[in-house]
C-alpha cells in the first residue's frame, strides 16, 4: 500500500488537470508550458548523462561539414526572405474545382432496380441452361467405366 496510494494520488491529480484545466488553457499557455517542460527535460537528461556526453566522439567527424551547412542554411533563409518580400508574403491558392451534380434519388433507385433485374434474369437463364444440360446428359446412353478404359 505504500506505493499504491502515492501513485494513485498522482494519477488522479494528473487526470483532474487533464480534464479540468487543459481544455481551458489557451494555445499560448500550452506553448509556454511545452517550452518550459522541454527545457526541463533537456536539462535533466544532460545532468543525468553528463559523463556520456563528455566522452562521446562519434560527432567529431561531422565538425568539418558545419561551415558548409551553416552557409547553406543562411543562403536558403535569404532566398526565402527575398521571395517572401517580393511576393508580399502571399501564398497562391488554386481555385477549387466545381463538384459534379449528384444524381437524383429516382435515377439511383432505377439503376439499382435495373441491376437487380439483370442479376435475376441471368440467374434464371443460368439455371435453365444448367437444367437443359443435365437433362441432355441424362438422356444419353449410359456407359460403364470399363468401356472408357
Protein Blocks (a to p, Z undefined) as FASTA:
>chain_A
ZZmmmmmmmmmmmmmmmmmmmmmpcfklmmmmmmmmmmmmmmmmmmmmmmmmmmpcklmm
mmmmmmmmmmmmmmmmmmmmmmmmmnnopacddddddddddddfklmmmmmmmmmmmmmm
mmmmmmmmmmmmmmmmmmpccddfklmZZ
